[in-house]
Amino acid sequence: MTVSPPSAALAAATAAARARADVLARAEERLDGLLAMERRRWATVDHRATVPVDTIAHLLRAGGKRLRPAFCVIGFLAAGGDPADDRVVDAAAATEFLHGFALLHDDVLDDSPLRRGAPSAHVRHAREHRERRWQGESRRYGEGVAVLAGDLALSYALRLAQELPSEARRVWADLVSEMIVGQHLDVAVAAEAVTDPRLSAYIANAKSGRYSIRRPLELGAALTGDTSLSDAFAAYGTALGEAFQLRDDLIDVFGDAHVAGKPVGADAENHKMTLLMTTAVRHDARVRDIVARGGDDPAGQGAALRRALQETDVLATIERRIDSLVADAGRALEDAPIGEEWRRQLADMAVVVAYRDK
């Protein structure tokens, strides 16, 4: 590996950071611009027609880490993409609309009351239904609005992705289908209380890790037509994707809801067979007994399960696993044909992803 002089390395790192920031800023403008255009369009039909658009906008403007656009942009630039190429702007914005689709549906599936520190979409719309004394059932109305807003977010993601090059569209198709099937499996194994570590690892990667890290990286690189980074991005994304999901599992059991901006303890209450849970079931008889018992009191069982998890050594076990996965992700990039500035950015992103508190 050729080592650049300090001044040259600093200049390259600075240029890389600026290019990434510029593309991400343009992706943010694309999100806002499309939503504003859609709101104007539907406002001419009826004021009610803007509700799903506003629901998406409310979620996207509430913050979020924008991890998926960031990885998409880094994948593109690391593969030699031109920062002026608007295709990466569309691809990055598409990944964030897809994330909005996933979150809106996920909150309904999990009956989650909070998202990004505020009432989730289905809760907010159900409350409006009650307060205005509209016809029908408030809960079903709120969930219906949230699901339809999620569908609309998916349509915007697909609209932005439809003009991408064929190889990028293939990656995009894998990204979307893996996430949806992974989400279904997450629901299914929770219902059946399946404690299969292999399946839990697949679900974590499909519904979270791949769609958050590996596929966005591959999507960005695919826009350039350069496939030389495929193996490195696959190895890096797979390792870091598992670390990403394990951190989510830890936040749910040991985290602070005020910091996380969403409820903690939901995985236990919903019987989610996460990687953390399957690890604990294998090694702790008390956890195994609570999971096997089931029952008609999910909240009570969830609280008991969370207490049991907090009293095991699973926290230390999972933290060691995360450390190992971050190291694996770093090793995956050692011989990758990318500039040192991008290797550094991906190393920094690994720390952000694996050691976050929300």
N, C-alpha and C positions, 0 to 999 in steps of 0.2 A: 504494500500500500504506500503510495507516494504522500508524504506529509507536506502540506503547503506552508509557506512562511506565515508567521503569525498575522501580519498585516493583510495578506491575501486571504487567509482563512476568515479573518474578521469581516473583510469586505464581502466575501461570499455569503457568510452567515447573515449579515445585514441585508444584503440584496434578497436572499431567500425569505427572510422574515417580512420584508416589505411586499414582495410578490404575493406571498400567502395572504397577508392582511388585505391587500388590494382586491384579490379575487374573492375573498370571503365577504368583504364589504359590498361588492357587486352582487354576490349571491343574496345577501340580505335585502338589497334594493329590489332584486327580482322577486323575492317573496312578497315584499310590501307592495310592489307595483302590480303583481298579478291579483292580489287580494283587493286592492283599491279598484282595479278595472272591473273585477267581478262584482264588487259591491255596487258600483255605478250601474252595471248591466242589470242586475236583479232588482235594484230599487225602482226601475222603470216598470216593473211588473206589479210589485206589491211590496209594502214595507216588511211583510213577513218573510218574503223570499230572501232577504238579506241575513236572516238569523243564522243559517249554517255557515255562511261566509264569516260573519262576525264571531261565531264560536271558534272557528279556526284561528282567526286573527287574535282573539283574546288569549288563546293558548300559546301561540308563537311569540306574542309580545310580553308574556309573563316571564320571559327569561329562557333558561335552558343552556346546556353546555355547548350546543352546536358541534358535538363530536363528529357526527357523520359527515357534515360538510367539510370539516377540517381535515379528516382523513382522506376524503375524496380529492380535495385540493392538493394535499401533500403527495398523494399517489400520482396525480397528474404532473405536478411540477418536478417531482423526483425522477419521473420517466422522461423528462426533457420537454414537457409541454410548454407552449407559449402562453404566458400569463394573459395576453390580449385575446386569447381564443374564448369566445363566449360559450362554447359548448360545455366547458367545465363549470361555468356559472350556472347553466341550466341543470347539469348533473348534480351539483352541490345543493342547489335549491330543491331539487326533486327528492334528495335523501331527507331533507328536513320536513317536507310535506309528508313523506312516507312515515316519518317518525310521529308527526302529529296524528296521522291516521291510527297508528299503533297505540298511542297514548289514550286517545279518545275512546277507542274500543276497549283497551285494557282496563280503564277505570270502570267501565260498565261491567265487564266480566268479573272484576274483583270487588265491585261495589265500593270502590275507594272514595271517601268523602273529600279528599284533598289532592291537589296537584299543583306543584310549584308554590306551595304556601297559601293557596287560595282554594275555595270550593271548586271541586271538579265540575266539568260541564254538565253532566247529568244531574248533579245535585242542584246546581244553580238554576237550571231550567225547570226542574221539578218544583223548586221553591217559588219561582215566578208563577207557575201554574196554580199552586195553592193560593198564593196571595191574590191573584186576579180572579179566583173562583171560576176557572174555566171548566168545561165539561170533561168528564172522563177521569182517569186515574193519574194523579200527579207523577208518581214514580215512572209509569210507563211512558208518559209524555216526555219526561226528562231524559230517560234512556233512549227514546226514539230520536230526539233531537241530536243527542250526542253521537249515536250510531250513524245517523245520516250526515252529520258534519264530518265524521271520520271518513265516510265513503266519499264525500266531496273532496276532502284533502287527498285521498288516494287518486281521484280523477285528476287533480292538479299535478300530482307527482307524475302520473302517466303521461299527461300532456307535455310536460317538460322533457320527459325521457324519450318521447316518440321519434324525435329527429336525431337522436344520437347515432353514431356509427354502429354497424351491425354487431361487432364484437362487444361494444359497450352495452348494447341492448341485451345481449345474451347474459352478461354479468348481472344486469339490472333484473332480468327475469328470474335468475337464480335467487337474487337478494330478496325479491318480493315473495316468491313462493316459499322459500325456506323460513322466512319470518312468520308467515301465516300458518304453515303446517306445524312449525315449532310451537306456536302459541296454542294450537289445538291440542298438541300432545301434552303441553303443560297442564291444560284443563283436564284432559283425559286421565293422566297418571295421578293427578290429585284426587279425582273422583274414585279411582280404583286403589288408591294408596299403594302404588307400585314403588318399590324401593330398589330400583335397578340402577346402580351407579353409571353403567354404560349409557343407558337411555337418558338419565339425568344430564350427563355430560353432553350428549347430542342435543338435547332440548336447549340447554344453556347456550350452546354455540349457535344453534339455528335461530332461536328467537331473540337472541341478544348479541352474542359475541360476533358472529359472522355479519349480521346486518349492521352492527355498530362500527366494526373495525375492518375486518378482512375484505368484505365485499365493497365497501366504499373505497378502500385503497385500490383494489383491483379495477373498480369502475373508472377511477381517475386515470390509472395507467392505460386502460383499454382505449381511452379516448385518443391516445397518442399513436396507437398501433404497435407499441413496443411491448413484447411479451417477456423480455429478459428478466423482469422483476417478479414474475408470477410466483415462482417457488419461494422466494424470500418473503414476499408479502403474505403468501398463504401460511408459512410457518410463523411469522411474526403475528399475523392477525389471529391465528388459531390459539396461540399461547396467550396473547394479551386479551383475546375475547373471553377465555375461560377466567382469567384474572378479573376482568370487568364484572362478570356475573357473580363470581365469588364475593367480590366487594359488595355488590348489591345484596347478596344473602346476609353478609355480616351486618350491613346497615339495617336490614329489616329486623334482626335479632338484637343487636347491641347499640343501634344508632339512636339519635335524638330526632324526634319528628319535627321539632322547630328548625333544626339545622337542615334536615333532609328535605323539608318542604312537602312531605307526604307522610301518611301514616306508617308507623313501624309496627311489626307484629302481624301484618296482613298475610304473609306467606304461611305462618303457622296456623292462623285462623282459617285460611282457605285450604289447608292441607297440602300446600305445594311441596312436591318432592324435589326440592332444590338440591344442588350439589352438597351444600352444607347439611341439609336434612338427611340425605342418604349416607353421608359420612357419619353423622351422629347416630343414626339408626344402627349402623354396622358395629359401632364401638360402645354404645351405651344402652344398657338394658332398660333403664327407666324411659328413655326417649322411645325406644323400640316398643315398649308396652303401651305408651300413650297413643302412638300412631296406630298400633294394631287394634286398640280398643274402639276407636271411632266414637260414634254416639250422635245424639240429637242436639248437642250444645256446642256448636262450633266455636263460639266466642270463649266459652269456659275451657274447652279443650285447647284452643289456641293459646290462651294465657298460661295454662299449665305446661304446654309444650315449650313456650318461650322461656318460662322459668327454668325448666329442666335443661334446655340448651345453654342457658347462661351459667348453669352450675357444672357443666362439663368442661373438658379441656378443648372443645371444638374450636374456640377462638384462636388459640395458639396453633392448632393443627392447620387451620385454614390460612392463617397469616403466613405460616411457613410455606404452604403451597403457593400462595400468591407471590412470595419472594422468588420462589423457584421458577414460576411462570414468567415473571418479569425478566429474570436472567436468561431464560430460553428465548424470549422475544429479542433481547439484545444480541444474542449469539446468531439468531437467524439473519441479522443484518450485517454481520462482520464481513462477509465476502460478497455482499450484494453490490452490483455495479451502479452505485449512486454516489453523489457528492457527499463529502463529510458533513456539509451543512444540513442535508436532509437526514442523514443518519442521526445527527444530534437532535433534530426536531422530533424525529420518531422516538428517540430515547426519552426526551422530555415528555412527550405525549404519553408514553408508557407509565411514567410516574404519576401524571395527572389522572389517568384512567384507573390505575390499580390502587392508589392511596388516597382517593377522594373521600369526603364525608357526606356526600349527598348525590 
